[in-house]
Amino acid sequence: NFQIVASLENDGLHLQMLGEFDGSAACDLIKRLEEGRSKAPRVFVDTSNLRSVHPFGKSVFDNRIGRLSKTTPGLSFIGKNKHYFQS
């Protein structure tokens, strides 16, 4: 239902989300972001291949983003669904 494909590139860590973004997907993304921050100074999260973003998943993400604040310069959301993850 949800998958994250990770690749380490010259410009940083790229995380591509696939499927439906629900509560468990939000927890998975937070975990990957926490792990990724130690691997690369920049993390790009591609939202292009999300089929849907569930309100509960968005709420869980917003509540758990904590110190990985969406305003952190090294964290960028890209793709057609990025507006769900930006304030």
LUMMARRO-270775 format. One line per 3 residues: their letters; for each residue x negated, y, z negated of N, C-alpha, C. Coordinates in Angstrom, 1 decimal. Each point is the difference from the previous one (the first is absolute). Example, Ala and Ser with C-alpha at 12.3 -4.5 7.8 and 13.67 -1.06 7.14 Angstrom:
% LUMMARRO-270775
AS> -13.2:-5.7:-7.8:0.9:1.2:0.0:-0.9:1.2:0.0; 0.4:1.1:0.7:-0.9:1.1:0.0:0.8:1.1:-0.8
***
This chain:
% LUMMARRO-270775
NFQ> -0.8:-1.2:0.0:0.8:1.2:0.0:-0.9:1.3:0.0; -1.1:-0.1:-0.7:-0.9:1.2:0.0:-1.4:-0.5:0.0; -0.9:0.7:0.7:-1.4:-0.4:0.1:-0.8:1.3:0.1
IVA> -1.2:-0.1:-0.5:-1.0:1.1:0.2:-1.2:-0.6:0.7; -0.4:0.6:1.1:-1.2:-0.5:0.7:-1.1:1.1:-0.3; -1.1:-0.4:-0.5:-1.1:0.9:-0.4:-1.2:-0.1:1.0
SLE> -0.6:1.1:0.3:-1.2:0.0:0.7:-0.9:1.1:-0.4; -1.3:-0.3:-0.2:-0.9:1.1:-0.4:-0.7:0.5:1.3; 0.2:1.3:0.3:-0.6:0.6:1.2:-1.0:1.0:-0.5
NDG> -0.6:0.6:1.0:-1.1:1.1:-0.3:0.6:1.2:-0.7; 1.3:0.3:0.3:0.6:1.2:-0.7:0.7:-0.3:-1.3; 0.1:-1.3:-0.4:0.6:-0.3:-1.2:0.8:-1.4:0.1
LHL> 0.8:-0.2:-1.0:0.8:-1.2:-0.1:1.3:0.3:0.6; 0.5:-0.9:0.9:1.2:0.1:0.7:1.0:-1.1:-0.5; 1.1:0.4:-0.5:1.1:-0.9:-0.5:1.2:0.1:0.9
QML> 0.3:-1.0:0.7:1.2:0.0:0.9:1.1:-0.8:-0.7; 1.1:0.7:-0.2:1.2:-0.7:-0.6:0.9:-0.5:1.0; 0.5:-1.2:-0.2:0.9:-0.7:1.0:1.2:-0.5:-0.8
GEF> 1.2:0.2:0.6:1.2:-0.6:-0.6:0.9:1.0:-0.7; 0.5:-0.4:-1.2:0.9:0.8:-0.7:-0.6:0.4:-1.3; 0.1:1.3:-0.3:-0.7:0.6:-1.2:1.1:0.0:-1.2
DGS> -0.1:-1.0:-0.9:0.9:-0.1:-1.1:-0.9:0.2:-1.3; 0.6:-0.4:-1.1:-0.7:0.2:-1.3:-1.2:-0.8:-0.1; 0.0:-1.3:0.4:-1.2:-0.8:-0.1:-1.1:0.5:1.0
AAC> 0.5:0.5:1.1:-1.0:0.6:1.0:-0.7:1.2:-0.6; 0.8:0.8:-0.7:-0.6:1.2:-0.7:-1.1:-0.4:-0.9; 0.3:-1.1:-0.8:-1.0:-0.4:-1.0:-1.3:-0.6:0.7
DLI> 0.3:-0.7:1.1:-1.2:-0.5:0.8:-0.8:1.2:0.6; 0.7:1.0:0.5:-0.7:1.1:0.6:-0.9:0.7:-1.1; 0.6:0.3:-1.2:-0.7:0.6:-1.1:-1.3:-0.8:-0.3
KRL> 0.2:-1.3:-0.1:-1.1:-0.9:-0.3:-1.1:0.1:1.0; 0.3:0.0:1.3:-0.9:0.1:1.1:-0.7:1.4:0.0; 0.7:1.0:-0.4:-0.6:1.4:0.0:-1.0:0.1:-1.2
EEG> 0.4:-0.6:-1.1:-1.0:0.0:-1.1:-1.3:-0.8:0.3; 0.2:-1.1:0.7:-1.2:-0.8:0.4:-0.8:0.8:1.1; 0.7:0.6:0.9:-0.6:0.6:1.2:-0.8:1.3:-0.3
RSK> 0.4:0.7:-1.1:-0.6:1.2:-0.3:-1.5:-0.2:-0.4; -0.3:-1.2:-0.5:-1.4:-0.3:-0.3:-0.8:-0.4:1.2; 0.7:-0.4:1.1:-0.7:-0.5:1.2:-0.3:1.1:1.0
APR> 0.7:1.1:0.0:-0.1:1.0:1.0:0.4:1.4:-0.6; -0.6:1.1:0.4:0.4:1.3:-0.4:1.3:0.5:0.6; 0.4:-0.6:1.1:1.3:0.3:0.7:0.8:-1.2:0.2
VFV> 1.3:0.1:-0.3:0.9:-1.1:0.3:1.2:0.5:0.8; 0.2:-0.6:1.1:1.1:0.3:1.0:1.0:-1.1:-0.1; 1.3:0.4:-0.3:1.1:-1.0:-0.1:0.9:0.3:1.2
DTS> 0.0:-1.0:0.9:0.8:0.1:1.3:1.4:-0.5:-0.3; 1.0:0.8:0.2:1.4:-0.3:-0.3:0.8:-0.4:1.3; -0.7:0.0:1.1:0.7:-0.1:1.3:0.8:-1.3:0.2
NLR> -0.5:-1.1:-0.6:0.7:-1.3:0.1:0.9:-0.4:-1.1; 0.5:1.0:-0.8:1.0:-0.3:-1.0:1.4:0.0:0.7; 0.7:-1.1:-0.2:1.4:-0.1:0.6:0.9:0.9:-0.8
SVH> -0.2:0.1:-1.3:0.9:0.8:-0.9:-0.8:0.3:-1.3; 0.5:1.1:-0.6:-0.6:0.4:-1.3:1.3:0.1:-0.9; 0.0:-1.0:-1.0:1.2:0.0:-0.9:-0.2:1.1:-1.1
PFG> 1.1:0.6:-0.3:0.0:1.0:-1.1:-0.7:-0.5:-1.3; 0.3:-1.2:-0.4:-0.6:-0.5:-1.2:-1.5:-0.2:0.2; -0.5:-0.4:1.1:-1.4:-0.1:0.3:-0.7:1.4:-0.1
KSV> 0.7:1.0:0.6:-0.6:1.3:-0.1:0.0:0.5:-1.4; 1.0:-0.3:-0.8:0.0:0.4:-1.4:-1.1:-0.6:-0.8; -0.2:-1.3:0.2:-1.1:-0.8:-0.7:-1.3:0.6:0.4
FDN> -0.2:0.3:1.3:-1.3:0.6:0.4:-0.2:1.4:-0.6; 1.0:0.8:0.0:-0.1:1.4:-0.6:-0.4:-0.1:-1.5; 0.6:-1.0:-0.7:-0.2:-0.1:-1.4:-1.4:-0.6:-0.3
RIG> -0.5:-0.8:0.9:-1.3:-0.7:-0.3:-1.2:0.6:0.6; 0.1:1.0:0.8:-1.1:0.6:0.8:-1.0:0.6:-1.0; 0.5:0.6:-1.1:-0.9:0.5:-1.1:-1.3:0.7:0.4
RLS> -1.1:-0.6:-0.4:-1.3:0.7:0.2:-0.4:-0.1:1.5; 0.7:-0.8:0.8:-0.3:0.0:1.4:0.9:1.0:0.8; 0.3:1.1:-0.7:0.9:1.0:0.5:0.0:0.2:1.5
KTT> 1.2:0.2:0.5:0.2:0.2:1.4:-0.8:1.2:0.5; -0.4:0.9:-0.9:-0.7:1.2:0.4:-1.6:-0.3:0.0; -0.4:-1.2:-0.3:-1.4:-0.3:0.0:-0.5:0.2:1.5
PGL> -1.1:0.8:0.2:-0.5:0.2:1.3:-0.4:-1.3:0.8; -0.5:-1.0:-0.7:-0.4:-1.2:0.6:1.1:-1.0:0.4; 1.2:0.3:-0.3:1.1:-0.9:0.3:0.9:0.7:1.0
SFI> 0.2:-0.7:1.1:0.8:0.6:1.1:1.0:-1.0:0.5; 1.3:0.4:0.1:1.0:-0.8:0.6:0.2:0.4:1.5; 0.0:-0.9:0.9:0.1:0.3:1.4:1.1:-0.9:0.6
GKN> 0.5:0.4:1.2:1.0:-0.8:0.6:1.4:0.6:-0.1; 1.0:-0.6:0.7:1.3:0.5:0.1:0.8:0.1:-1.3; -0.4:-0.8:-1.0:0.7:0.0:-1.3:-0.7:0.7:-1.1
KHY> -1.1:0.8:0.4:-0.8:0.6:-1.1:0.8:1.0:-0.8; 1.1:0.5:0.5:0.8:1.0:-0.8:0.5:-0.6:-1.3; 0.2:-1.3:0.0:0.5:-0.7:-1.2:-1.0:0.1:-1.2
FQS> -1.3:0.1:0.4:-1.0:-0.1:-1.0:-0.7:1.3:-0.3; 0.4:1.1:0.6:-0.5:1.3:-0.3:1.0:0.9:-0.7; -0.5:0.8:-0.9:0.9:0.9:-0.8:0.4:1.2:0.8
***
